[in-house]
Each structure stands twice: as structure tokens, then as C-alpha cells.
Amino acid sequence: MTSRDAAVLAALRLGARAGYLLGVRQSRTGLVWSLALSALIGLSACRGSSKSADTAGGSGSSKPHYQIAVIPKGTTHSFWSTIHAGAVKAERELQAQGIDAHVVWKGPLREDDREQQIQVVEGFQSQGISAIVLAPLDARALVRPVEEATRAGIPVVIFDSALESKAAISYVATDNVKGGKLAGEHMGKLLNGKGKVLMLRYQEGSASTEAREQGFLEALKAGYPGITVISSDQHAGPTRDTAKRVAENLLNRYPDLQGIFCVNESSAAGMLLALQDLGRAGKVAFLGFDAHPVFLEAMAKGEMSGFVLQNPFEMGYLAVKTAVQHLQGQKVPPVIDTGVQIVTPENVKTPEMAQLLDPPVAQYLK
């Protein structure tokens, strides 16, 4: 019998004894149960005080347990694997500091499956999750589930791609407009300010890639009036294969291109395959966005002119750290910029680029 059970039994016996001493039958007197109830109320108050003290951190306090749900846009591209590795690094660092934090990684397979991502967010709300770290694959479609989570007391950190809501406690991401502008400025230099350029978009509703598209077009318009953008309204879709089909159609439609910009990993990969299949790889200035070993190989062969490089490892790391800091009552910045660079054949072997191009993914995803 626990001490609490013993106390409850003692309170009931006190009520029974009071009834006997007063010479009344227990089944009819209200006094008996009033005394017992008073004792139990006192016991409950003592128990509540004891629980508050434990939570506050007395000698018998329980350590807070943080379950951090990390939800990417998809789970197939290497970009998301790097995000995952950064999140695990944050988890291990926090645990080494004595903070009981655990990352739960789950997302849709394809980056166009809005319904599945919404279901993942909603599902976590009933699983005792402490915080959600989310890369929304649609800036509008994910607003409702995110706001529902915050109303339920679950803080949300948005990363990689913006959400059209103020519900999130912080936004951890690349400055994607700046990334697009870097690509536009580099394209202008590659073409010496003259030529015809194609920009292949990703998919509607993706705030991060829409910002890159905006930045690219703004940079060309502002600094390179001699460059004509002959196509900028086509979307690659969510995979390398869908991008390849769209790219083949565009390349056949515009045989006299001088430059191409693709705004994410899968669209650039699909375009590269199309250029190779049509024998045009290396004959146009071609810029991508995000790192991949295939892009490095293509750049070494002269088939790519460069690519814009984010820091997804740092993004995953800081997103999880930010969520835990908020849970601990610390003030967190509303926006955290994780940086952006452009990789070219000229700078690819510098120490700074080498570190960004080869994050320790395998170390954290074994």
C-alpha cells in the first residue's frame, strides 16, 4: 500500500469513528461523510502542492521530456536527408547537455502530397508531441492544421518554406529571394548581359521556390536588360522524372537558348538529364539550386555552370534547437537566416564550399 492509499484509508476511518462516537448510524448521517470529505480535500491539496514542487525542480523533480516532430516536404531528395541529419545532431547535443529531447521524423513521400502532410501534422497533435517543426509544402494549405496545433498548445517552428500565417514561433530558412538574385546576377555575367534565358519553376504553392523565381527575375530585370526571359511559366512538378518530361518539351520548343535556371534539386536534375539526352549539355549556361553529387560531376564536365547552395544541415539543426529553446521559456528570434552561396567551378574547392558540400550526414543517420 502506498502512503497516499494509507492516508485515504485513514481519512475514511476517521469519518466512521466520528459517526460511532456521536451515536449515529453511518448510512444516514451527513456529518460522517463531511468529516471524511474534509480530510480527503486536505489530502488532495497536499498532493497538489507536492506535484507542483516536483515540477518546479525540487530534489525529487521529474526532468522535462521533449518530443519534437520534424515534418519535411518530402522524404526522397538528398536535401531532406541533410535536414534530417542536422535535426539529429541537435537532438544528440541536447541530450549531451542533460536535456531529454527526441526527434520524431515523418513526412510525405512526394512533395506534392498536401493531404498526406496535413494528415501528418494533424496526427501528431494527438500523440503527446511537445513541438512541431514543419517545412510546409504549400504556404496556404498548411495554415489550418498549423493554427489548430498552436491553439492546442503545441508550438510550431516553420523551416525551409514560409507559411501564410503568424502562428509559428519562428521561421528558420534560407533567404530565398537572395538565392534567386545570386543566380540571376551570375547568369547575367555568364552571358555577358545578352541572350535568351529559360527559367523552370517548381510547383505552385511552394513559397521557397516562388521566392527564388522572384529573385532571379528581379535580378535580370534590374541589371541585365539585354537578357530576354523567353519562358518562365512552366512548372517541373515534384520529381526528377516529371521535371525531365517538362524540360524535354521546353528544349524542343526553344532550340536557340543561351541560359537555363532551375529552382530546386529535382527540377535541375530533370533538366540535366534532358540536356544530356538531347546532346545539349555543356552548350548552354545552366544554373541549378541545391547540392547533389550529380551536379558536382556535371559541373566538373562543363555541363553545369554552377548552383545555388543552401545549408540544409544547419537548417535542421537550428529548427530543432529553436523549438526546444522556446519550450524551455527562452525568447527565440522570429526569423533565422541560415545563409546562401553560389557554387561555381572557380570556388568549388575552397574550404568554405567543401564544408557546405559535404555535411556529416552519414554520421547522424546511421
TIPATI-709743 format. One record per residue (C-alpha): x, z, y; chain; residue number from 1. Coordinates in steps of 0.25 Angstrom, whole numbers, plus 2048, in hexadecimal, padded with zeros to 3 digits. Layout:
<nodes>
<node x="X" z="Z" y="Y" palum="A" doro="NUM"/>
...
</nodes>
This chain:
<nodes>
<node x="800" z="800" y="800" palum="A" doro="1"/>
<node x="805" z="7FC" y="80E" palum="A" doro="2"/>
<node x="806" z="806" y="819" palum="A" doro="3"/>
<node x="7FB" z="7FE" y="820" palum="A" doro="4"/>
<node x="7F2" z="7FF" y="814" palum="A" doro="5"/>
<node x="7F5" z="80E" y="813" palum="A" doro="6"/>
<node x="7F1" z="810" y="822" palum="A" doro="7"/>
<node x="7E4" z="809" y="820" palum="A" doro="8"/>
<node x="7E0" z="811" y="814" palum="A" doro="9"/>
<node x="7E4" z="81E" y="81B" palum="A" doro="10"/>
<node x="7DA" z="81A" y="827" palum="A" doro="11"/>
<node x="7CF" z="817" y="81D" palum="A" doro="12"/>
<node x="7D1" z="825" y="816" palum="A" doro="13"/>
<node x="7D1" z="82B" y="824" palum="A" doro="14"/>
<node x="7C3" z="826" y="827" palum="A" doro="15"/>
<node x="7BE" z="82A" y="819" palum="A" doro="16"/>
<node x="7C3" z="838" y="81B" palum="A" doro="17"/>
<node x="7BD" z="839" y="829" palum="A" doro="18"/>
<node x="7B0" z="836" y="823" palum="A" doro="19"/>
<node x="7B1" z="840" y="818" palum="A" doro="20"/>
<node x="7B5" z="84B" y="822" palum="A" doro="21"/>
<node x="7A9" z="848" y="82A" palum="A" doro="22"/>
<node x="7A0" z="849" y="81E" palum="A" doro="23"/>
<node x="79A" z="83B" y="81F" palum="A" doro="24"/>
<node x="799" z="830" y="815" palum="A" doro="25"/>
<node x="7A3" z="825" y="818" palum="A" doro="26"/>
<node x="79A" z="81A" y="815" palum="A" doro="27"/>
<node x="791" z="81E" y="821" palum="A" doro="28"/>
<node x="79A" z="824" y="82C" palum="A" doro="29"/>
<node x="7A0" z="81B" y="837" palum="A" doro="30"/>
<node x="7A9" z="826" y="83A" palum="A" doro="31"/>
<node x="7B1" z="824" y="82D" palum="A" doro="32"/>
<node x="7B4" z="815" y="830" palum="A" doro="33"/>
<node x="7B6" z="817" y="83E" palum="A" doro="34"/>
<node x="7C2" z="820" y="83B" palum="A" doro="35"/>
<node x="7C7" z="817" y="831" palum="A" doro="36"/>
<node x="7C6" z="80B" y="83A" palum="A" doro="37"/>
<node x="7CD" z="812" y="845" palum="A" doro="38"/>
<node x="7D8" z="815" y="83C" palum="A" doro="39"/>
<node x="7D9" z="806" y="838" palum="A" doro="40"/>
<node x="7D9" z="802" y="846" palum="A" doro="41"/>
<node x="7E4" z="80B" y="84A" palum="A" doro="42"/>
<node x="7EC" z="805" y="83D" palum="A" doro="43"/>
<node x="7E9" z="7F7" y="842" palum="A" doro="44"/>
<node x="7EE" z="7FA" y="850" palum="A" doro="45"/>
<node x="7FB" z="800" y="84A" palum="A" doro="46"/>
<node x="7FD" z="7F4" y="841" palum="A" doro="47"/>
<node x="7FB" z="7EA" y="84C" palum="A" doro="48"/>
<node x="805" z="7F2" y="854" palum="A" doro="49"/>
<node x="80F" z="7F1" y="849" palum="A" doro="50"/>
<node x="80D" z="7E2" y="847" palum="A" doro="51"/>
<node x="810" z="7E0" y="856" palum="A" doro="52"/>
<node x="81C" z="7E7" y="855" palum="A" doro="53"/>
<node x="821" z="7DF" y="849" palum="A" doro="54"/>
<node x="81E" z="7D2" y="850" palum="A" doro="55"/>
<node x="825" z="7D7" y="85D" palum="A" doro="56"/>
<node x="832" z="7D9" y="855" palum="A" doro="57"/>
<node x="834" z="7E7" y="850" palum="A" doro="58"/>
<node x="83D" z="7EB" y="845" palum="A" doro="59"/>
<node x="832" z="7E6" y="83B" palum="A" doro="60"/>
<node x="82E" z="7DA" y="843" palum="A" doro="61"/>
<node x="82C" z="7CC" y="83C" palum="A" doro="62"/>
<node x="834" z="7C0" y="841" palum="A" doro="63"/>
<node x="82C" z="7B5" y="846" palum="A" doro="64"/>
<node x="82B" z="7A9" y="83D" palum="A" doro="65"/>
<node x="82A" z="79B" y="844" palum="A" doro="66"/>
<node x="825" z="78F" y="83C" palum="A" doro="67"/>
<node x="828" z="783" y="845" palum="A" doro="68"/>
<node x="820" z="776" y="841" palum="A" doro="69"/>
<node x="828" z="769" y="845" palum="A" doro="70"/>
<node x="820" z="75D" y="845" palum="A" doro="71"/>
<node x="827" z="74F" y="847" palum="A" doro="72"/>
<node x="820" z="742" y="84A" palum="A" doro="73"/>
<node x="824" z="73D" y="83C" palum="A" doro="74"/>
<node x="82E" z="740" y="831" palum="A" doro="75"/>
<node x="835" z="733" y="82D" palum="A" doro="76"/>
<node x="83E" z="730" y="838" palum="A" doro="77"/>
<node x="84C" z="736" y="839" palum="A" doro="78"/>
<node x="849" z="73B" y="847" palum="A" doro="79"/>
<node x="83F" z="745" y="841" palum="A" doro="80"/>
<node x="849" z="749" y="837" palum="A" doro="81"/>
<node x="853" z="74D" y="842" palum="A" doro="82"/>
<node x="848" z="754" y="849" palum="A" doro="83"/>
<node x="845" z="75C" y="83D" palum="A" doro="84"/>
<node x="854" z="760" y="83B" palum="A" doro="85"/>
<node x="854" z="765" y="849" palum="A" doro="86"/>
<node x="848" z="76D" y="847" palum="A" doro="87"/>
<node x="84E" z="773" y="83A" palum="A" doro="88"/>
<node x="85B" z="776" y="842" palum="A" doro="89"/>
<node x="852" z="77E" y="84C" palum="A" doro="90"/>
<node x="84C" z="786" y="840" palum="A" doro="91"/>
<node x="859" z="78A" y="83A" palum="A" doro="92"/>
<node x="85F" z="78E" y="847" palum="A" doro="93"/>
<node x="853" z="797" y="84A" palum="A" doro="94"/>
<node x="853" z="79D" y="83C" palum="A" doro="95"/>
<node x="862" z="7A0" y="83E" palum="A" doro="96"/>
<node x="85E" z="7A8" y="84B" palum="A" doro="97"/>
<node x="855" z="7B0" y="843" palum="A" doro="98"/>
<node x="848" z="7A8" y="847" palum="A" doro="99"/>
<node x="83F" z="7A6" y="83C" palum="A" doro="100"/>
<node x="83B" z="797" y="83F" palum="A" doro="101"/>
<node x="837" z="78C" y="835" palum="A" doro="102"/>
<node x="835" z="77D" y="838" palum="A" doro="103"/>
<node x="82A" z="776" y="831" palum="A" doro="104"/>
<node x="82C" z="767" y="831" palum="A" doro="105"/>
<node x="820" z="75E" y="82F" palum="A" doro="106"/>
<node x="81B" z="751" y="835" palum="A" doro="107"/>
<node x="814" z="744" y="832" palum="A" doro="108"/>
<node x="81C" z="739" y="82A" palum="A" doro="109"/>
<node x="819" z="72E" y="834" palum="A" doro="110"/>
<node x="81A" z="72F" y="843" palum="A" doro="111"/>
<node x="80C" z="728" y="845" palum="A" doro="112"/>
<node x="804" z="732" y="83D" palum="A" doro="113"/>
<node x="7FE" z="73A" y="848" palum="A" doro="114"/>
<node x="7F3" z="740" y="83F" palum="A" doro="115"/>
<node x="7FE" z="746" y="836" palum="A" doro="116"/>
<node x="806" z="74C" y="841" palum="A" doro="117"/>
<node x="7F9" z="752" y="847" palum="A" doro="118"/>
<node x="7F6" z="758" y="839" palum="A" doro="119"/>
<node x="804" z="75E" y="838" palum="A" doro="120"/>
<node x="802" z="765" y="846" palum="A" doro="121"/>
<node x="7F4" z="76A" y="842" palum="A" doro="122"/>
<node x="7F9" z="76E" y="834" palum="A" doro="123"/>
<node x="804" z="777" y="83A" palum="A" doro="124"/>
<node x="7FA" z="77F" y="843" palum="A" doro="125"/>
<node x="7F4" z="786" y="836" palum="A" doro="126"/>
<node x="802" z="788" y="82F" palum="A" doro="127"/>
<node x="807" z="794" y="838" palum="A" doro="128"/>
<node x="811" z="78B" y="840" palum="A" doro="129"/>
<node x="817" z="792" y="84B" palum="A" doro="130"/>
<node x="81A" z="786" y="854" palum="A" doro="131"/>
<node x="819" z="776" y="853" palum="A" doro="132"/>
<node x="824" z="76D" y="857" palum="A" doro="133"/>
<node x="81E" z="75F" y="858" palum="A" doro="134"/>
<node x="822" z="751" y="85A" palum="A" doro="135"/>
<node x="814" z="74A" y="85D" palum="A" doro="136"/>
<node x="813" z="73C" y="859" palum="A" doro="137"/>
<node x="808" z="73A" y="863" palum="A" doro="138"/>
<node x="808" z="740" y="870" palum="A" doro="139"/>
<node x="7F9" z="741" y="871" palum="A" doro="140"/>
<node x="7F4" z="742" y="862" palum="A" doro="141"/>
<node x="7FC" z="74F" y="860" palum="A" doro="142"/>
<node x="7F7" z="756" y="86D" palum="A" doro="143"/>
<node x="7EB" z="75D" y="866" palum="A" doro="144"/>
<node x="7F2" z="763" y="85A" palum="A" doro="145"/>
<node x="7FD" z="768" y="863" palum="A" doro="146"/>
<node x="7F4" z="76E" y="86C" palum="A" doro="147"/>
<node x="7EC" z="774" y="861" palum="A" doro="148"/>
<node x="7F9" z="77A" y="85B" palum="A" doro="149"/>
<node x="7FC" z="781" y="869" palum="A" doro="150"/>
<node x="7EE" z="787" y="86A" palum="A" doro="151"/>
<node x="7F0" z="78D" y="85C" palum="A" doro="152"/>
<node x="7FD" z="794" y="862" palum="A" doro="153"/>
<node x="807" z="78A" y="85B" palum="A" doro="154"/>
<node x="811" z="785" y="866" palum="A" doro="155"/>
<node x="815" z="777" y="865" palum="A" doro="156"/>
<node x="822" z="770" y="869" palum="A" doro="157"/>
<node x="822" z="761" y="86B" palum="A" doro="158"/>
<node x="82E" z="759" y="868" palum="A" doro="159"/>
<node x="833" z="74B" y="868" palum="A" doro="160"/>
<node x="826" z="745" y="86E" palum="A" doro="161"/>
<node x="81D" z="74A" y="879" palum="A" doro="162"/>
<node x="80F" z="74F" y="877" palum="A" doro="163"/>
<node x="804" z="74D" y="882" palum="A" doro="164"/>
<node x="801" z="75C" y="883" palum="A" doro="165"/>
<node x="807" z="768" y="889" palum="A" doro="166"/>
<node x="804" z="771" y="87D" palum="A" doro="167"/>
<node x="812" z="770" y="878" palum="A" doro="168"/>
<node x="81C" z="77B" y="87C" palum="A" doro="169"/>
<node x="828" z="772" y="87D" palum="A" doro="170"/>
<node x="82C" z="763" y="87B" palum="A" doro="171"/>
<node x="839" z="760" y="874" palum="A" doro="172"/>
<node x="83D" z="751" y="875" palum="A" doro="173"/>
<node x="846" z="746" y="87A" palum="A" doro="174"/>
<node x="843" z="741" y="888" palum="A" doro="175"/>
<node x="83D" z="734" y="882" palum="A" doro="176"/>
<node x="83B" z="72D" y="88F" palum="A" doro="177"/>
<node x="84A" z="72F" y="892" palum="A" doro="178"/>
<node x="84D" z="72A" y="884" palum="A" doro="179"/>
<node x="846" z="71D" y="887" palum="A" doro="180"/>
<node x="84D" z="71B" y="894" palum="A" doro="181"/>
<node x="85A" z="71D" y="88D" palum="A" doro="182"/>
<node x="856" z="711" y="884" palum="A" doro="183"/>
<node x="851" z="709" y="890" palum="A" doro="184"/>
<node x="85D" z="70B" y="898" palum="A" doro="185"/>
<node x="866" z="707" y="88C" palum="A" doro="186"/>
<node x="85E" z="6FB" y="889" palum="A" doro="187"/>
<node x="860" z="6F6" y="897" palum="A" doro="188"/>
<node x="86F" z="6F8" y="896" palum="A" doro="189"/>
<node x="870" z="6F1" y="889" palum="A" doro="190"/>
<node x="868" z="6E5" y="88E" palum="A" doro="191"/>
<node x="86F" z="6E5" y="89C" palum="A" doro="192"/>
<node x="862" z="6E6" y="8A3" palum="A" doro="193"/>
<node x="85C" z="6D9" y="89D" palum="A" doro="194"/>
<node x="854" z="6D5" y="891" palum="A" doro="195"/>
<node x="847" z="6D7" y="889" palum="A" doro="196"/>
<node x="844" z="6E4" y="882" palum="A" doro="197"/>
<node x="83A" z="6E9" y="878" palum="A" doro="198"/>
<node x="836" z="6F8" y="876" palum="A" doro="199"/>
<node x="82F" z="6FC" y="869" palum="A" doro="200"/>
<node x="826" z="708" y="86B" palum="A" doro="201"/>
<node x="824" z="713" y="860" palum="A" doro="202"/>
<node x="815" z="717" y="85F" palum="A" doro="203"/>
<node x="80A" z="71B" y="869" palum="A" doro="204"/>
<node x="809" z="72A" y="86C" palum="A" doro="205"/>
<node x="817" z="72D" y="869" palum="A" doro="206"/>
<node x="81B" z="734" y="876" palum="A" doro="207"/>
<node x="82A" z="734" y="874" palum="A" doro="208"/>
<node x="82B" z="725" y="871" palum="A" doro="209"/>
<node x="822" z="721" y="87C" palum="A" doro="210"/>
<node x="82B" z="729" y="886" palum="A" doro="211"/>
<node x="837" z="721" y="880" palum="A" doro="212"/>
<node x="830" z="714" y="882" palum="A" doro="213"/>
<node x="82C" z="718" y="891" palum="A" doro="214"/>
<node x="83B" z="71C" y="894" palum="A" doro="215"/>
<node x="840" z="70F" y="88E" palum="A" doro="216"/>
<node x="837" z="706" y="896" palum="A" doro="217"/>
<node x="839" z="70E" y="8A3" palum="A" doro="218"/>
<node x="848" z="70D" y="8A2" palum="A" doro="219"/>
<node x="847" z="6FE" y="8A0" palum="A" doro="220"/>
<node x="83D" z="6FC" y="8AC" palum="A" doro="221"/>
<node x="845" z="705" y="8B5" palum="A" doro="222"/>
<node x="853" z="700" y="8B2" palum="A" doro="223"/>
<node x="853" z="6F2" y="8AC" palum="A" doro="224"/>
<node x="849" z="6E9" y="8B2" palum="A" doro="225"/>
<node x="84F" z="6DD" y="8AB" palum="A" doro="226"/>
<node x="84B" z="6E2" y="89D" palum="A" doro="227"/>
<node x="83D" z="6DE" y="898" palum="A" doro="228"/>
<node x="836" z="6E6" y="88E" palum="A" doro="229"/>
<node x="82E" z="6DC" y="886" palum="A" doro="230"/>
<node x="827" z="6E5" y="87C" palum="A" doro="231"/>
<node x="824" z="6F4" y="87E" palum="A" doro="232"/>
<node x="817" z="6F6" y="878" palum="A" doro="233"/>
<node x="819" z="6F5" y="869" palum="A" doro="234"/>
<node x="819" z="702" y="860" palum="A" doro="235"/>
<node x="823" z="703" y="854" palum="A" doro="236"/>
<node x="81A" z="70D" y="84C" palum="A" doro="237"/>
<node x="81E" z="719" y="845" palum="A" doro="238"/>
<node x="828" z="714" y="83B" palum="A" doro="239"/>
<node x="834" z="70B" y="839" palum="A" doro="240"/>
<node x="82C" z="701" y="832" palum="A" doro="241"/>
<node x="821" z="700" y="83C" palum="A" doro="242"/>
<node x="82B" z="6FE" y="847" palum="A" doro="243"/>
<node x="832" z="6F3" y="83F" palum="A" doro="244"/>
<node x="826" z="6EB" y="83E" palum="A" doro="245"/>
<node x="823" z="6EC" y="84D" palum="A" doro="246"/>
<node x="831" z="6E9" y="850" palum="A" doro="247"/>
<node x="831" z="6DC" y="848" palum="A" doro="248"/>
<node x="825" z="6D7" y="84F" palum="A" doro="249"/>
<node x="82B" z="6DA" y="85D" palum="A" doro="250"/>
<node x="839" z="6D4" y="859" palum="A" doro="251"/>
<node x="832" z="6C7" y="855" palum="A" doro="252"/>
<node x="829" z="6C7" y="861" palum="A" doro="253"/>
<node x="835" z="6C9" y="86B" palum="A" doro="254"/>
<node x="841" z="6C1" y="866" palum="A" doro="255"/>
<node x="849" z="6C2" y="873" palum="A" doro="256"/>
<node x="84A" z="6D1" y="874" palum="A" doro="257"/>
<node x="857" z="6D8" y="87A" palum="A" doro="258"/>
<node x="853" z="6E6" y="878" palum="A" doro="259"/>
<node x="84B" z="6F0" y="870" palum="A" doro="260"/>
<node x="847" z="6FF" y="871" palum="A" doro="261"/>
<node x="840" z="707" y="866" palum="A" doro="262"/>
<node x="83C" z="715" y="86A" palum="A" doro="263"/>
<node x="83E" z="71D" y="85D" palum="A" doro="264"/>
<node x="845" z="71D" y="850" palum="A" doro="265"/>
<node x="83A" z="715" y="847" palum="A" doro="266"/>
<node x="838" z="70A" y="851" palum="A" doro="267"/>
<node x="847" z="708" y="853" palum="A" doro="268"/>
<node x="849" z="708" y="844" palum="A" doro="269"/>
<node x="83E" z="6FE" y="842" palum="A" doro="270"/>
<node x="843" z="6F5" y="84D" palum="A" doro="271"/>
<node x="851" z="6F5" y="848" palum="A" doro="272"/>
<node x="84C" z="6F0" y="83A" palum="A" doro="273"/>
<node x="844" z="6E5" y="841" palum="A" doro="274"/>
<node x="850" z="6E1" y="849" palum="A" doro="275"/>
<node x="859" z="6E1" y="83C" palum="A" doro="276"/>
<node x="84F" z="6D9" y="834" palum="A" doro="277"/>
<node x="84D" z="6CE" y="83F" palum="A" doro="278"/>
<node x="85C" z="6CD" y="841" palum="A" doro="279"/>
<node x="85C" z="6D2" y="850" palum="A" doro="280"/>
<node x="862" z="6E0" y="84E" palum="A" doro="281"/>
<node x="86E" z="6E1" y="858" palum="A" doro="282"/>
<node x="869" z="6D5" y="860" palum="A" doro="283"/>
<node x="860" z="6DE" y="86A" palum="A" doro="284"/>
<node x="863" z="6EB" y="871" palum="A" doro="285"/>
<node x="85C" z="6F5" y="868" palum="A" doro="286"/>
<node x="85A" z="703" y="86C" palum="A" doro="287"/>
<node x="852" z="70E" y="864" palum="A" doro="288"/>
<node x="84E" z="71C" y="865" palum="A" doro="289"/>
<node x="853" z="728" y="85C" palum="A" doro="290"/>
<node x="85E" z="728" y="852" palum="A" doro="291"/>
<node x="85F" z="723" y="844" palum="A" doro="292"/>
<node x="86B" z="71F" y="83B" palum="A" doro="293"/>
<node x="866" z="711" y="83A" palum="A" doro="294"/>
<node x="867" z="710" y="849" palum="A" doro="295"/>
<node x="875" z="714" y="84A" palum="A" doro="296"/>
<node x="878" z="70A" y="83F" palum="A" doro="297"/>
<node x="871" z="6FF" y="847" palum="A" doro="298"/>
<node x="878" z="703" y="854" palum="A" doro="299"/>
<node x="885" z="702" y="84D" palum="A" doro="300"/>
<node x="882" z="6F4" y="848" palum="A" doro="301"/>
<node x="87D" z="6F0" y="856" palum="A" doro="302"/>
<node x="86F" z="6EF" y="852" palum="A" doro="303"/>
<node x="86A" z="6FA" y="85B" palum="A" doro="304"/>
<node x="86F" z="6FD" y="86A" palum="A" doro="305"/>
<node x="86C" z="70C" y="869" palum="A" doro="306"/>
<node x="861" z="716" y="868" palum="A" doro="307"/>
<node x="85C" z="722" y="870" palum="A" doro="308"/>
<node x="85F" z="72F" y="869" palum="A" doro="309"/>
<node x="857" z="73C" y="86A" palum="A" doro="310"/>
<node x="85B" z="749" y="864" palum="A" doro="311"/>
<node x="851" z="74C" y="859" palum="A" doro="312"/>
<node x="859" z="757" y="853" palum="A" doro="313"/>
<node x="859" z="75F" y="860" palum="A" doro="314"/>
<node x="84A" z="75C" y="862" palum="A" doro="315"/>
<node x="846" z="762" y="855" palum="A" doro="316"/>
<node x="84F" z="76E" y="857" palum="A" doro="317"/>
<node x="84B" z="771" y="865" palum="A" doro="318"/>
<node x="83C" z="76F" y="862" palum="A" doro="319"/>
<node x="83C" z="77A" y="857" palum="A" doro="320"/>
<node x="845" z="783" y="85F" palum="A" doro="321"/>
<node x="83B" z="782" y="86B" palum="A" doro="322"/>
<node x="82F" z="785" y="862" palum="A" doro="323"/>
<node x="836" z="792" y="85D" palum="A" doro="324"/>
<node x="83B" z="796" y="86B" palum="A" doro="325"/>
<node x="82C" z="795" y="870" palum="A" doro="326"/>
<node x="827" z="79D" y="864" palum="A" doro="327"/>
<node x="831" z="7A8" y="868" palum="A" doro="328"/>
<node x="82C" z="7A9" y="876" palum="A" doro="329"/>
<node x="837" z="7A1" y="87D" palum="A" doro="330"/>
<node x="834" z="797" y="888" palum="A" doro="331"/>
<node x="837" z="789" y="884" palum="A" doro="332"/>
<node x="839" z="77C" y="88C" palum="A" doro="333"/>
<node x="82D" z="773" y="88D" palum="A" doro="334"/>
<node x="836" z="767" y="88B" palum="A" doro="335"/>
<node x="843" z="766" y="883" palum="A" doro="336"/>
<node x="84B" z="759" y="884" palum="A" doro="337"/>
<node x="853" z="756" y="878" palum="A" doro="338"/>
<node x="85B" z="74B" y="87E" palum="A" doro="339"/>
<node x="85C" z="73C" y="87C" palum="A" doro="340"/>
<node x="868" z="732" y="87B" palum="A" doro="341"/>
<node x="86A" z="723" y="879" palum="A" doro="342"/>
<node x="874" z="71F" y="86D" palum="A" doro="343"/>
<node x="87C" z="713" y="86F" palum="A" doro="344"/>
<node x="888" z="70C" y="867" palum="A" doro="345"/>
<node x="890" z="711" y="873" palum="A" doro="346"/>
<node x="88D" z="720" y="871" palum="A" doro="347"/>
<node x="888" z="722" y="863" palum="A" doro="348"/>
<node x="895" z="728" y="85E" palum="A" doro="349"/>
<node x="896" z="733" y="869" palum="A" doro="350"/>
<node x="896" z="741" y="865" palum="A" doro="351"/>
<node x="889" z="744" y="86C" palum="A" doro="352"/>
<node x="882" z="738" y="866" palum="A" doro="353"/>
<node x="888" z="73B" y="858" palum="A" doro="354"/>
<node x="882" z="749" y="858" palum="A" doro="355"/>
<node x="874" z="744" y="85C" palum="A" doro="356"/>
<node x="874" z="739" y="852" palum="A" doro="357"/>
<node x="878" z="741" y="846" palum="A" doro="358"/>
<node x="870" z="74E" y="847" palum="A" doro="359"/>
<node x="871" z="758" y="83B" palum="A" doro="360"/>
<node x="864" z="754" y="835" palum="A" doro="361"/>
<node x="869" z="756" y="826" palum="A" doro="362"/>
<node x="86E" z="764" y="829" palum="A" doro="363"/>
<node x="860" z="769" y="82D" palum="A" doro="364"/>
<node x="857" z="760" y="824" palum="A" doro="365"/>
<node x="85E" z="763" y="816" palum="A" doro="366"/>
</nodes>
